[in-house]
Structure formats: structure tokens, C-alpha cells
Amino acid sequence: MHLELPEKRYYSIGEVARAFDVNTSLLRFWEKEFELIQPKKNAKGNRKFTQEDIRNLELIYHLVKERGFTLEGAKTHLRENTKKTLSNFEIIRKLESVKAELLKIKDQL
């Protein structure tokens, strides 16, 4: 999965939901379920997601939507293997971006 988000300091919940192609209610639910997700809130209560929040959401999305973990299973996996999971996840994402670049080059040839 490749996210199409501009480089910004903060993202609104709508921008993040569109990038992940999910409902905003799912992001609010995940925020309650997973301690990793803690967006900042302004005076009106609007959530502002940082780059770190986006990376954590990517990890949760990967576990739940792509690998088929239940919410409890994803929580347990994150609790027990946080560092290993994060490093493996980052390696997978980097390899996917390299693959996408190579496919672009192939199409241009």
C-alpha cells in the first residue's frame, strides 16, 4: 500500500481516511483500541495526525487489513514484538517503494 499524502506537519482525519481508503469512524475506533495512535487535538477537538501517527496507522492497517489479524491479535502482536514488527514493516515498505520505482522504469523502457 502506498499512501498519497503531501509533506505536512499535521494531517486532518479526513485526509488520513482518504489516504487509507477507510471511514473516519474506523480511525477514531482504532485510536481508542490502540495506544500507539495518539493524534493531537486542537481546542475544538479536531484530530491532527503527525507523521509518526501515520506510520503507526500504516502498521495497524497492515496487520489488520492486509495480514488478517483480529484487533486483539494485532494488539498482542504489537505488545510482544513491537521492535521486530516495526523493523520488518519498514523493510517491507522500502522494498515495495523500490519495486514501484523499478516498475515505472520498466514501463518507460
N, C-alpha and C positions, 0 to 999 in steps of 0.2 A: 504494500500500500504506500503510495506516495502522496503526501499532503501538499496542497497548493495554498500556502499561506504566505503573505508578504512578510518581510522582515520588519517586525514591530516589537515594542517592548510589551504591550498588553493587547490581548485579543478579547473581543466580546464573546459571550456564549453562543450567539448566532453564527459568528464567523467560524468558531470551532466546530459547531454542529454541522455546518455545511461542509467543512473540510473532511470530517469523518463520515459524512452522509448518514447522520443519525439525528434523532429528535433532541431538542434541548432538554426535555424531561429525562432522557437517558443519562445525559451528562450530570444533571442535578442528582439523579439517583446514585450514579457511580461516586459522586462527591460524598454522599452520605455513607456509602458502603466501604470505600477505600480511603485509608488515612493518607495515602500518597498524594491525593488530589486535594489541594487547599488553595483555591483561587482567592485573590484579594477581592474585597468588596468595597465599593465606594459608599458615600453617605446614603445614597438611595437604595443600596443593597444590590446593585448590579455587579455581577461577577466579572472580574478581569483576569484572564488566564495568562500566565507567563510562559516563556519557552520551556521551563522545567515542568510546568503543569502539562504542556502539550506532549513532552516526551513521556511523562508518566501515563497520560491518556493513551498514547500510542502503544505502550507496553500492555496496558489493561485491555485495549481493543484487540491487540494481537492474541493475548491469552484467551479472551472470552469469545471473540467473533471468529478469529482465524484458526485457532487451535481447538476450540470447542470446550474450554474449561467451564465448569459451573462457577458461579460467583464465589461460593465457598472454596472451591478448588483453587481458583485464582488467588484468593486471599491467602490460603495456606501456602501455595507455591511461592508467593511473594514474601511471606514471612520467613519461610525456611531457606529460600535460595535467592535472596534479593541481589546480592553482588554478582553471583553467577548468571542469574537470569538477565540482569541489566547488561552485562558484558556480551553475552550471547545475542541478545536482542540488538545491541548496537552493531555487532559484526554482521548480522543478517541484514540490517537496514543499509549498511555501507555496501555490502555485496549486491543488494538489489539496485542501488543507485548506479553502481558500476555497470551492472547488466543493462540497465536502461540506457546509459550513455553508449555502450557498445552497440546496442540495437539501433540507436539513432545513427551512429557512424555507418553501420551496415546498410541501413536504408539509404543513406546518402551516396553510397558507392554504386 
